């Protein structure tokens, strides 16, 4: 064979081999999810002279948010894989980005795989790195409610990130209550919502009582000094165990506090934990639930809704049968009340996503399926 022809054939075979490898690599990456978890991207949005629903304004409002993953666009150029994940009272985006959440929900192959979905985490007003009373205004901070929280979440999602329609919302506790609000306020803004450990009715009963025990203890403490305290008010320190008792499960407390010695240790550690939480911040966040009451408008919800509660949750007692009574009012509503176990922690089971991730998987599969809306 002529040497030039031989070299030409060799070059052609080399090119075809490289092309084959490239095509195989593309196809393989489309089938097998990336094992690299996208790094979270931190950002802030600022709103000048922001007016809350109370009529009060804040000269400069900061809302911190985090995204993880890459937005995917449909044939119309709109983002179609965004999932909003909402935190609980006193928490922030950082709690949701903890290793246990990544491992159970956001890692490759998990229900909210960050390699597949564009995940959005927002520090609600009064929380995390967003504007809050402890930044300096203290009791002069504007009063805000859950409706204000949802307003600002919507601003970040739509106006800042340009997401016109969310694929899903997953909310925990307060975040779950916000998810119910989203479904009513913006009925066509998402494919589905999943409220976890929440009720679609106004805060009442024990859930209302413990809030007042704590907020009244703070306000009635002379050392609170109308929010101008120099050290954590004693009323907050002494009432904090009430929150710990309510948020945990009966079984877990029974096991961890079997005698007086254990109680003394519990009461010794409690103040140290309470001191890590600013009294004004918790006061504002607890009273912000006063405007929450989605029950009258449940029949207006158009999106798919999957509610998840736990039988050992003392905040949302299963024996009240609230989900059983109210979810049927939602046209495309489903619910599960997961039995408590020796490993679960009552309301705090929300911080153990490995125990309930399978329900998130079922919810996401339901959204993807496009099948019927039967319960």
BADRENNU-326147 format. One record per residue (C-alpha): residue in three letters; x, y, z. Coordinates in steps of 0.05 Angstrom, whole numbers, plus 5000, padded with zeros to 4 digits. Each point is the difference from the previous one (the first is absolute). Layout:
ALAXYZ...
//
This chain:
UNK500050005000UNK502350714984UNK503050325063UNK495850634992UNK493649604994UNK502049595061UNK501150635041UNK493450284976UNK496249365020UNK503550015068UNK497950725011UNK492849844980UNK499749415048UNK502950445056UNK494750534986UNK494449495000UNK502549705066UNK500250695032UNK493050164973UNK497449345028UNK503050155068UNK496950694999UNK493149744982UNK500449445051UNK502150505054UNK494150454984UNK495149435001UNK502949705063UNK499750665037UNK492750074980UNK498349325028UNK504449995063UNK499350615046UNK506250385018UNK503449785064UNK502250725012UNK495250395045UNK499650724976UNK502850515049UNK494950475032UNK500050714973UNK498750535054UNK496850674981UNK496150595029UNK494250414974UNK498750705026UNK493450375003UNK499950745015UNK494450295042UNK496549335003UNK492850055025UNK497249425041UNK492749835003UNK499750325069UNK501450674965UNK506950055033UNK506150094956UNK507349815002UNK504950474967UNK504349454972UNK497749275003UNK504949444986UNK497749314980UNK505449474996UNK499149404954UNK503849414975UNK499549614935UNK502849324984UNK499849674932UNK499050274930UNK493550294972UNK497449614941UNK495850354947UNK494249734960UNK498650144926UNK497150675019UNK506350205038UNK496749955068UNK503349665060UNK496349345012UNK504149645054UNK499950485059UNK498349735069UNK499050475059UNK502049715068UNK497450385060UNK502849985071UNK496649985068UNK499450535055UNK506850225027UNK503849644944UNK503050234934UNK502649754934UNK506249745036UNK495949505039UNK497249724935UNK506949954970UNK502649575058UNK503149324983UNK493849605021UNK495650384951UNK505049954943UNK500949255012UNK492649845003UNK497150504950UNK505050384957UNK505649524982UNK500349634933UNK494249524992UNK496150305059UNK493050284993UNK502350724991UNK506649854965UNK503650664992UNK502949754935UNK492949974972UNK496350555036UNK501350745011UNK499350055076UNK498250665033UNK500850135075UNK497850675030UNK501650285069UNK493250295019UNK499650705027UNK501749965074UNK504549404990UNK507149814981UNK503850514959UNK493750394981UNK497950645036UNK497849855071UNK498850375067UNK506849815028UNK503650374943UNK499050645040UNK492850244999UNK498049505054UNK492750135020UNK499950574950UNK500149494943UNK493750014958UNK494849485018UNK499549464947UNK495349414989UNK500149364960UNK496750364942UNK506050484999UNK504749405001UNK496549694939UNK499850684964UNK507650045006UNK501149284980UNK495950134938UNK504150634985UNK506549605003UNK497449434957UNK496650414946UNK503350684998UNK507149845021UNK500949294973UNK495250054941UNK496249365016UNK492950094975UNK497749315021UNK503049555053UNK500249254989UNK499049885075UNK500050305069UNK502349605061UNK498850355066UNK501449785071UNK495950245060UNK499550764988UNK502449854930UNK494349494993UNK495150535022UNK503050474948UNK499149444948UNK492549985015UNK499950764991UNK503849974934UNK494949494973UNK494350495015UNK503350674984UNK503349764935UNK495849414975UNK503449954933UNK507150145023UNK502249295013UNK498949274979UNK499349775072UNK501150165073UNK502149545058UNK498750295069UNK503449605055UNK498050025075UNK494750544993UNK492550095002UNK495950384948UNK496250385054UNK501350585047UNK504849895058UNK495949795060UNK499849545061UNK506749785027UNK503750304941UNK497250685017UNK500749925075UNK507449845001UNK501450604954UNK496650465050UNK503549695059UNK506650184969UNK498350684969UNK496550235064UNK505949765042UNK504750434958UNK495650625000UNK498349965074UNK507249945021UNK502750685025UNK506849824973UNK497149974929UNK499650765006UNK495650094939UNK505049624959UNK506150395024UNK502949455044UNK507549945011UNK499749255013UNK495049454983UNK493550145039UNK498749515056UNK492949914975UNK502849714935UNK505149565035UNK494849715048UNK494649894947UNK504749684949UNK499049295029UNK492650064982UNK502150054927UNK504749415008UNK494549585032UNK494950174946UNK504749904940UNK502649325022UNK496349335003UNK497149695063UNK503949364989UNK506750354990UNK499150435062UNK497849395040UNK506549654980UNK504750595009UNK497150275065UNK498749385042UNK501550305068UNK501650635040UNK507349984982UNK498350034926UNK495150585013UNK505550395035UNK504749894942UNK494650204951UNK498550645039UNK507450155004UNK501049964925UNK493650354981UNK502350715017UNK506349914958UNK495749824940UNK495050565012UNK505750515002UNK501749824928UNK493250274978UNK498550745004UNK493750145041UNK497450554954UNK501049564939UNK496149425030UNK494750485026UNK498750284931UNK500249334965UNK495149685048UNK495050574996UNK500550024924UNK495449394994UNK494050415023UNK497750144929UNK500349274978UNK493449674983UNK499549644933UNK493949575019UNK494550444969UNK503349984931UNK502349284993UNK495149854945UNK503450534957UNK506549614997UNK501249754930UNK507049695005UNK501749305023UNK500949995075UNK503349465043UNK499750135075UNK504449615048UNK499349995076UNK502549545055UNK495849665054UNK504850205055UNK499950744983UNK497450395060UNK499450654961UNK495149694950UNK496749445039UNK497749434956UNK493949865044UNK496950664977UNK499349684931UNK501150674966UNK503149724937UNK494749474996UNK494650535004UNK503050554957UNK504449704946UNK493849714964UNK498050734987UNK506150054954UNK498249744931UNK506949694988UNK501849875072UNK503349405033UNK502749915070UNK503949515043UNK500749985075UNK506349615012UNK500249595064UNK505150205052UNK505649525017UNK505449925052UNK504650394954UNK495350584984UNK499750655039UNK492950254994UNK499850684966UNK507649974997UNK499449404953UNK500250544946UNK507550045015UNK500749264986UNK498649994925UNK502549294993UNK493749785036UNK495250334951UNK503950094934UNK496149444969UNK493750435003UNK503750564964UNK501849494947UNK492749804993UNK497950724995UNK505150164946UNK498049374961UNK492850225005UNK501850674969UNK504049674945UNK494749484984UNK494550464976UNK495149455020UNK493450075037UNK498650415062UNK496849465043UNK501949975073
//
